[in-house]
Amino acid sequence: MPFNSFSFFIFLIVILFCANLLHRYGSIQKFVLLVSCYYFYGQWGWPYCALIFTTTTVDFIVARKIFRGYRPRFMLASSFVVQLGILFTFKYFNFFVNTTNELWRFWGCSGHINPLPILLPIGISFYTFKSLSYVVDVYRGDIEPRRSFLDYALYVSFFAHLAAGPIARAKNFFEQLQARTKPSFFDVQQAMGFILFGLVKKMAIADKLATMANPVFDSPATMDPYATLIGVYAFTFQIYFDFSGYSDIAIGVSKLFGINLPKNFDSPYLSTSFQEFWRRWHISLSTWLRDYLYIGIGGSRAGKWQTAWNTMVTMLLGGLWHGASWNFVLWGGLHGSYIIIERWLKSLWPAFWNSRSHASLLIRFLVTFNVVAFTWIFFRSPSLDNTIQILHNLAGALRLDPGQSPTAIIPYVFLFLALLYLHWFSNRLNWQERLKSLPGPTIVAAYSVALILLVIFHADISAPFIYFKF
């Protein structure tokens, strides 16, 4: 039941009606919402509801044990073993098996392990990270565990951010759940804006870009160098509009229930450094990795070499979190390398990196944007063979191979510049904050224009949200 489907909005209307009808009956309302969340998740596979229930039950009990002082370290380790064990089995076991089989073949061994016939549950990485962060927060003494299993189960399975985030922190979620504040008229108005503009991002922009990007990554051997170049930049914008569109819809839907989810994107392609990019891209995951992994293994407290090591470990695991593939490991490793090299360059030329001159900002922006675009190749490509073929195609574009005219890409250059301008303009406009001061007719007109754009420019075939597979 994806967010851009008719069935989802029927589901949303029914649940909103029930939630408002039962607003005075807190526990009953929460129970109905919880059943609705499991129904929502069950649409992708009812057996996987048992997984999310197991995750919820184990960490609810573990957190209570830790708070009562019963062998806290052992209980924390138990939570990690169970949750990461489930995640490994369903997401990484077959990757491990296939890698082992390849190594055996490389060394001339006859051994072979059969992969398990399992499918990846939707959102397993997201709800596993949410649950683990809750247990760690209780262990650190940052929050007290919930007494109500119903509250905690609703936090783990809340349908608005279950499939692909943003990754909500337990403390903020429970505070809002406890307040049980009904959304104001402005909240509803803002929520409708988030949902509508999120749908425009996904259906009118990202899905259109997918038609240019998919053939390049799925069948690179049939593509010429300049078609490949266009496809790489098309995916660069596709993944932003796809994922930020999903995040906007999730934020808007949550607001209708009185829950404010964290901002997940802050115009990342305007970044002038790789560190800045990761402060603006998938913010809820970036801060999760910083707070629960990077700082946990030492952060930047132990000298530059240890800091570089901690950075690389964090980015490699962040890449692997996205998927069971060596391409994701390479993607994370490249970003880790960029950040390490960038820190070194900053120490050599601090005047350039700290300069706010237009020339300095432009150079840093162009380098950051284009290198990030290049690195998306490893993220999107389904295999290392496809990655190598795409890199070979791009080399042909750089060589200006005979018979290939670079003038063919000029219309696409203007398209991508327009998308970059839209990226900048949406950040500059900051409509979420200005909404209170805008007159009603202006808001209606803006929403009407967005709806018209959605109707006119929506793609004939809607692609699944990219981050649903993580």
C-alpha positions in Angstrom: 0.0 0.0 0.0 2.4 2.7 -1.2 1.8 6.4 -0.3 1.0 7.3 -4.0 -1.8 4.8 -4.3 -5.6 5.4 -4.2 -6.0 2.6 -1.7 -3.6 4.3 0.8 -5.7 7.5 0.8 -8.9 5.5 1.4 -7.1 3.8 4.3 -5.9 7.2 5.6 -9.4 8.7 5.6 -10.8 5.7 7.4 -8.1 5.8 10.1 -8.4 9.6 10.5 -12.1 9.2 11.0 -11.7 6.5 13.6 -8.9 8.4 15.4 -10.9 11.5 15.7 -14.0 9.6 16.7 -12.1 7.9 19.6 -10.0 10.9 20.6 -11.5 10.9 24.1 -10.7 7.3 24.6 -7.0 7.2 24.6 -6.2 3.5 25.0 -8.9 2.5 22.6 -7.7 5.0 20.0 -4.1 3.8 20.4 -5.2 0.2 20.0 -7.2 1.0 16.8 -4.2 2.9 15.4 -1.9 -0.1 16.3 -4.2 -2.5 14.5 -4.3 -0.2 11.5 -0.5 0.0 11.5 -0.2 -3.8 11.4 -2.9 -3.9 8.7 -0.9 -1.4 6.7 2.3 -3.4 7.1 0.5 -6.7 6.4 -0.3 -5.5 2.9 3.3 -6.3 1.9 3.2 -9.7 3.6 1.3 -10.8 6.6 3.9 -13.2 8.0 6.3 -10.3 8.4 4.0 -8.8 11.0 5.4 -11.5 13.3 8.9 -10.0 12.8 7.9 -6.5 13.8 6.0 -7.9 16.8 9.1 -9.9 17.9 11.3 -6.8 17.6 8.8 -4.8 19.6 8.3 -7.4 22.4 12.0 -8.2 22.9 13.1 -4.5 23.2 10.1 -3.6 25.4 11.1 -6.3 27.9 14.9 -5.6 27.6 14.4 -1.8 28.2 12.4 -2.5 31.3 15.0 -4.9 32.6 17.8 -2.4 31.9 15.9 0.3 33.8 15.5 -1.9 36.8 19.2 -2.6 36.9 19.1 -6.2 35.9 22.5 -6.9 34.2 22.2 -3.8 31.9 25.2 -4.6 29.6 24.0 -8.2 29.1 20.5 -7.1 28.3 21.8 -4.4 25.9 23.9 -7.0 24.2 20.9 -9.4 24.0 18.9 -6.8 22.3 21.6 -6.2 19.7 22.1 -10.0 19.1 18.4 -10.6 18.6 17.6 -7.5 16.5 20.8 -7.6 14.4 20.4 -11.4 14.1 16.9 -10.9 12.5 18.2 -8.1 10.3 21.2 -10.3 9.2 19.0 -13.3 8.4 16.5 -11.5 6.3 18.7 -8.8 4.7 22.3 -10.1 4.6 22.4 -13.9 4.9 22.0 -14.5 1.2 24.6 -11.8 0.5 27.0 -13.6 2.8 26.2 -16.9 1.2 26.7 -15.7 -2.3 30.0 -14.0 -1.4 31.2 -17.1 0.3 30.3 -19.2 -2.8 32.1 -16.8 -5.1 35.3 -17.0 -2.9 35.2 -20.7 -2.9 34.9 -20.7 -6.7 37.8 -18.2 -6.9 40.0 -20.6 -4.8 38.9 -23.6 -6.8 36.9 -25.2 -3.9 33.8 -27.3 -4.6 31.8 -26.2 -1.7 28.4 -24.5 -2.2 25.8 -23.1 0.2 22.2 -22.7 -0.9 20.6 -19.3 -0.3 17.5 -19.1 1.7 14.2 -18.6 -0.2 13.3 -15.4 1.7 12.1 -12.0 0.7 13.3 -8.7 2.3 10.6 -7.3 4.6 9.7 -3.7 3.8 11.2 -1.2 6.3 13.1 -3.8 8.4 16.2 -1.6 8.6 14.2 1.5 9.7 12.1 -0.2 12.5 15.2 -2.1 13.7 17.2 1.1 14.1 14.3 2.8 15.8 14.0 0.0 18.3 17.7 -0.3 19.0 18.0 3.5 19.5 15.2 3.2 22.1 17.1 0.5 24.1 20.4 2.5 23.9 18.6 5.7 25.1 17.3 3.8 28.1 20.7 2.2 28.7 22.3 5.7 28.7 19.7 7.1 31.0 18.4 9.6 28.4 14.8 8.3 28.7 12.7 6.0 30.9 11.2 3.0 29.3 7.5 3.0 28.5 5.2 1.2 30.9 2.6 0.7 28.2 3.4 -1.9 25.6 0.7 -0.3 23.5 2.6 3.0 23.4 5.9 1.3 22.5 4.3 -0.9 19.8 2.8 2.2 18.2 6.2 3.9 18.2 7.8 1.0 16.4 5.0 0.3 13.9 3.5 3.8 13.3 2.6 3.5 9.6 3.5 7.0 8.5 7.2 6.4 8.9 7.3 2.6 9.1 8.4 1.8 5.6 11.2 4.4 4.9 11.4 6.8 7.8 12.2 9.5 8.8 13.7 7.7 11.8 11.9 9.2 14.8 13.5 9.4 18.2 11.6 7.7 21.0 11.7 10.7 23.4 10.1 13.1 20.9 7.5 10.6 19.7 6.4 9.6 23.2 6.1 13.3 24.3 3.8 14.0 21.5 1.8 10.7 22.0 1.4 11.6 25.7 0.2 15.1 24.9 -2.5 13.7 22.6 -2.9 17.1 21.0 -5.5 17.3 18.2 -4.0 18.9 15.1 -5.0 22.6 14.6 -6.5 24.0 11.4 -3.0 25.3 10.6 -1.5 21.8 11.2 -4.1 20.3 8.8 -3.3 23.0 6.2 0.4 22.4 6.5 -0.1 18.6 6.4 -2.1 18.9 3.2 0.8 21.0 1.7 3.4 18.4 2.6 1.3 15.6 1.2 0.4 17.4 -2.0 3.9 18.7 -2.8 5.4 15.3 -1.8 3.1 13.7 -4.4 4.2 16.2 -7.0 7.9 15.5 -6.3 7.3 11.7 -6.6 4.8 11.4 -9.4 5.4 14.4 -11.6 9.2 14.6 -11.3 10.9 11.5 -9.9 8.8 9.0 -11.9 9.5 11.0 -15.1 13.2 11.0 -14.4 13.0 7.2 -13.8 12.2 6.7 -17.4 15.6 8.3 -18.3 17.6 6.6 -15.6 16.3 3.0 -15.5 17.4 1.9 -19.0 20.9 3.3 -18.4 21.4 1.3 -15.1 19.5 -1.8 -16.1 20.9 -2.3 -19.6 24.1 -0.2 -19.7 25.6 -2.2 -22.6 23.0 -0.9 -25.0 23.6 2.7 -24.1 25.9 5.2 -25.8 28.2 7.5 -23.7 25.9 10.5 -23.6 22.8 8.6 -22.9 24.7 7.2 -19.9 25.7 10.6 -18.8 22.1 11.8 -19.0 20.9 8.8 -17.0 23.4 9.3 -14.2 22.3 12.9 -13.7 18.6 11.9 -14.1 19.0 9.4 -11.2 20.8 12.0 -9.1 17.7 14.2 -9.2 15.3 11.2 -9.2 16.5 9.8 -5.9 16.2 13.3 -4.2 12.7 14.0 -5.5 11.6 10.4 -4.8 12.9 10.1 -1.3 12.2 13.7 -0.2 8.8 13.4 -1.7 8.2 10.2 0.4 9.5 12.0 3.5 7.2 15.0 2.9 4.2 12.7 2.6 5.2 10.9 5.8 5.6 14.2 7.7 2.2 15.4 6.4 0.4 12.2 7.3 1.9 12.2 10.8 0.8 15.8 11.3 -2.8 14.8 10.8 -2.4 12.5 13.8 -0.7 15.2 15.9 2.8 13.8 15.5 5.6 15.9 14.1 8.4 13.9 12.4 11.9 15.3 12.0 12.9 17.1 8.9 14.7 14.7 6.6 16.2 16.9 3.8 17.6 20.4 3.7 18.4 21.1 0.1 21.4 18.7 0.1 22.5 19.5 -3.5 23.3 23.1 -2.5 26.1 21.7 -0.2 29.6 23.1 -0.6 31.3 20.2 1.1 30.7 16.5 1.7 30.3 16.9 5.4 27.6 19.5 4.7 26.0 17.2 2.3 25.6 14.5 5.0 24.1 17.1 7.4 21.5 17.9 4.7 20.8 14.4 3.2 18.6 11.8 5.0 19.1 13.8 8.2 17.4 11.3 10.4 19.7 8.5 9.4 22.8 10.7 9.3 22.2 11.9 12.9 21.4 8.3 14.0 24.7 7.0 12.6 26.5 9.9 14.3 24.8 9.5 17.7 24.7 5.7 18.0 27.7 4.6 15.9 30.2 7.3 15.2 30.3 8.7 18.7 29.9 5.3 20.2 33.2 4.1 18.6 35.1 7.2 19.6 34.0 9.9 17.2 36.7 12.6 16.7 38.1 12.5 20.3 41.2 10.3 19.6 43.3 12.1 17.1 43.1 12.5 13.3 44.0 8.9 12.3 41.4 7.4 14.7 38.9 9.9 13.6 39.5 8.9 9.9 39.1 5.3 10.9 35.8 6.0 12.8 34.6 8.0 9.8 35.3 5.2 7.4 33.7 2.5 9.6 30.6 4.6 10.0 30.2 5.3 6.3 30.9 1.7 5.3 28.3 0.4 7.7 26.0 3.2 6.5 26.4 2.0 3.0 25.8 -1.6 4.0 22.7 -0.5 5.9 21.2 0.5 2.6 21.5 -2.9 1.0 23.2 -6.3 0.9 25.6 -5.5 -2.1 29.2 -4.7 -2.6 28.0 -1.7 -4.6 26.5 -0.2 -1.4 29.8 -0.9 0.5 31.7 0.9 -2.3 29.2 3.8 -2.2 29.7 4.2 1.6 33.5 3.7 1.3 33.7 6.4 -1.3 31.8 8.9 0.8 34.0 8.0 3.8 37.0 8.7 1.6 35.6 12.0 0.5 35.1 13.2 4.0 38.5 12.1 5.1 40.3 13.8 2.2 38.2 16.9 2.6 39.3 17.2 6.3 42.9 16.9 5.2 42.5 19.5 2.5 40.8 21.9 5.0 43.9 21.6 7.2 46.1 22.5 4.2 44.1 25.4 2.7 41.9 26.7 5.5 41.6 30.1 3.8 39.9 28.6 0.7 37.6 26.3 2.7 36.5 29.1 5.1 36.1 31.7 2.4 32.6 32.9 1.6 33.6 34.4 -1.7 31.4 33.5 -4.7 34.3 31.9 -6.6 35.2 29.6 -3.6 31.6 28.6 -2.9 30.9 27.9 -6.6 34.0 25.7 -7.0 33.2 23.8 -3.8 29.6 23.4 -4.9 30.4 22.1 -8.4 32.9 19.6 -7.0 30.6 18.3 -4.3 27.5 18.0 -6.6 29.3 16.3 -9.4 31.2 13.9 -7.2 28.0 13.0 -5.4 26.3 12.4 -8.7 29.2 10.1 -9.8 28.9 8.2 -6.6 25.2 7.5 -7.1 26.3 5.1 -9.9 27.4 2.6 -7.3 24.2 3.1 -5.3 21.8 2.6 -8.2 23.6 0.0 -10.3 22.2 -3.5 -9.6 25.6 -5.2 -9.9 29.3 -4.6 -10.1 29.3 -5.7 -13.8 26.7 -3.0 -14.6 28.7 -0.5 -12.7 31.9 -1.3 -14.7 29.9 -1.0 -17.9 28.5 2.4 -16.9 32.0 3.7 -16.0 33.2 2.5 -19.3 30.4 4.3 -21.1 31.2 7.5 -19.2 34.9 7.2 -20.2 33.7 7.3 -23.8 31.9 10.6 -23.2 35.0 12.1 -21.8 37.1 10.9 -24.8 34.5 12.4 -27.2 34.3 9.2 -29.2 33.8 9.6 -32.9 30.2 9.6 -34.0 29.0 10.9 -30.7 27.8 14.5 -30.6 27.8 16.2 -27.2 25.2 18.7 -28.5 22.5 16.0 -28.0 22.8 16.5 -24.2 22.2 20.3 -24.3 18.4 20.1 -23.7 19.0 17.8 -20.7 21.6 20.2 -19.3 18.8 22.9 -19.2 16.4 20.4 -17.7 18.9 19.5 -14.9 19.7 23.2 -14.3 16.0 23.9 -14.0 15.7 21.0 -11.4 18.7 22.4 -9.5 17.0 25.8 -9.5 13.8 24.2 -8.3 15.9 22.6 -5.5 17.3 26.0 -4.6 14.0 27.9 -4.9 12.1 25.4 -2.7 14.7 26.0 0.0 14.6 29.8 -0.5 10.8 29.9 -0.4 10.5 27.9 2.9 6.8 27.6 2.4 6.3 25.6 5.6 7.3 28.6 7.7 5.5 31.2 5.6 2.2 29.4 5.5 0.9 31.2 8.6 1.3 34.6 7.1 -0.2 33.8 3.7 -3.8 34.7 3.0 -6.2 31.8 2.4 -6.8 32.5 -1.3 -3.0 32.4 -2.0 -2.8 29.0 -0.2 -5.7 27.6 -2.2 -4.2 28.9 -5.4 -0.8 27.3 -4.6 -2.3 24.0 -3.7 -4.5 24.1 -6.8 -1.5 24.7 -9.0 0.3 21.7 -7.4 -2.7 19.5 -8.0 -2.9 20.6 -11.7 0.8 19.9 -12.1 0.2 16.4 -10.5 -2.6 15.6 -12.9 -0.9 16.9 -16.1 2.7 15.7 -15.5 2.3 12.5 -13.6 4.1 9.6 -15.2 2.1 6.9 -16.9 3.8 4.2 -14.8 4.5 4.9 -11.2 7.8 3.4 -9.9 8.0 2.1 -6.3 9.6 4.4 -3.8 13.3 3.8 -3.9 13.9 3.6 -0.2 11.1 1.0 0.3 13.7 -1.7 -0.5 15.9 -0.7 2.4 
